[in-house]
Amino acid sequence: MNLPLKINVDLPKFQETLEKMTVISYEMLGKESSRLLRQQKELLRGALDVPDLFDKNRTDKQETYNFKEVEESIREIDNEVHKLETMETVIAVVGTMKAGKSTTINAIVGKEILPNRNDPMTTLPTLIRNKHGQLEPLLTLNKISPLTLLTEEISEKLTLIKNRGELTETNPSMYGTNDGKELIQMLMDNQSYDFQDSYQGQEDIFRLLKHLNDVMRLAKELRLSVDNVYDSYQESKDLPLIEVEFCHLQAMDKSANGNLSILDTPGPNEFGQRDALKTVFLHQLKRATAVMLVIDYTQMKSEAEEDVREQIDSIRKQLDKERLSILVNKFDQANANSMQKDEVQVYVSNTLMNDPTLKTRVFPISAWEAYLANRTLNHLETEKTMPSIVEGEQSWVTDFGKTALGKRWQKRIGDIEEVTESAKELWKDCFFQEPLDNVIKDSHANAAKFCVTAAVAKLDCIQELFGNTVNIRHKTLDKEIQQIQLAITALMENIRNLEALNEDVKQEVNTGIERFRVEIKKHIRQ
């Protein structure tokens, strides 16, 4: 008689135990990776002291290290160790001109974290980190002194211009705007800018980011060097940091075993400001765990597409396809005659990126609609009603009403049921769920895994370059030794030939002398 096999399993407890084991495993792997990275760092530091091992004059990229690349690799190792300590996955968001990078980041977070302005807003990379329970955003400045010193220089030069009577509505150009005049007056009155360690809430953060970017542009207009500022913010741990809970990750606080951060980078179109800004951008791109490229749908197959191609080409070498996703923004502006979703994916992967395998990593979206839908649904979840509309003021409520409810939105905005349904429809139509699931949520759920694998990949890459360098130097040394040995052999042969020639010459000379002596005697007898 066969009795049924009865197994008693407490599934929730088993799942909890499994999750704990996973966390412990990644912690152990992270510690071991950190140990190996530190060993590699010491090896590179020691190698820098070996005379002529690395070329100090060569700057071009090859399969071997030059001196500056070794120094940069040491800084990259420090960055990887820092990420392992925090178990952080960093997605760098890169945007082509006017592609809507800030709007995309706001859509990812589900709140207006970055202000939208017509002028480029990012002159320093900024980290936006998901922090569960942090409902109000908090910005932290870990390094202030380089910025303070710059504003002191700006204040001094502005005061000099004013004393000469040359401070006008057009000199500097920012003085001709209300915001610019206010900032310039503040800098001259205080002789610098009073940067704080932290800023709480959207309003204070927006004001700080706006002033920070205006300060950098003002310095450029006054022909003051900002290279020292950019050099001071090469490391991720020194960058401005905004901590806030990403609304889409709110329910995943227990399932994640690491941290997720979005890195807002200066766009390729901003490279004209300073070479140092491009250097900062490329360094941060290399140090990110993954890269998200945002491009403008409306510029494809248009006169502006060449600009997009040039911008992509300028950073193509840094876009590793294994860690790349591409968001084609403003897809809501497509019509019946435009490229549809599948056509966009094929066109971007084949034509713009020259890589058909990237098709599944191309996501046509509308970041603006995603942001408005998120903002509305989040607000209704907590407040149960829409904010009141202030006459004459533009707000996200107005934008949502016009976008989701149509021309008569003001009459319909009070119907919470209709607003909720319209927001859900808007979210569905913006196609943002797909990249949210496949890129953002996946990166958050596997943050520890991606962090460790990125560190191991960095270890492998540096080890390969270092190994190539040593092997090539070894082969070069062997070749040089062989050349020296061949030269010695040739020299010995030459010496033997000279000795033989010397004997021949001596014989010839002796024979000649003997003949001469015989002839002399003959003449004497005669």
ABEGO torsion letter per residue (X at the ends): XBBBBBBBBBAAAAAAAAAAAAAAAAAAAAAAAAAAAAAAAAAAAAAAABBGABBAABABBBABBBAAAAAAAAAAAAAAAAAAAAGBBBBBBBBBBGAGAAAAAAAAAGBBABBBBABBABABBBBBBBBBGBABBBBBBABAAAAAAAAAAAAAAAAAAAAAGABBAAOBAAAABAAAAAAAAAAAAAGBBBBBABBBEAAAAAAAAAAAAAAAAAAAAAGBBAAAAAAAAABAAABBBBBBBBAAAAAAAAABABBBBBBBBBBAAAAAABAAAAAAAAAAAAABABBBBBBBAAABGBAAAAAAAAAAAAAAAABBAAABBBBBBGAAABBAABBBAAAAAAAAAAAAAGBAAAAAABBBBBAAAAAAAAAAAAAAAAAGBBBBBBBGBBBAAAAAAAAAAEAAAAAAAABAAAAAAAAAAAAAAAGAAAAAAAAAAAAAAAAAAAAAAAAAAAAAAAAAAAAAAAAAAAAAAAAAAAAAAAAAAAAAAAAAAAAAAAAAAAAAAAAAAAAAAAAAAAAAAX
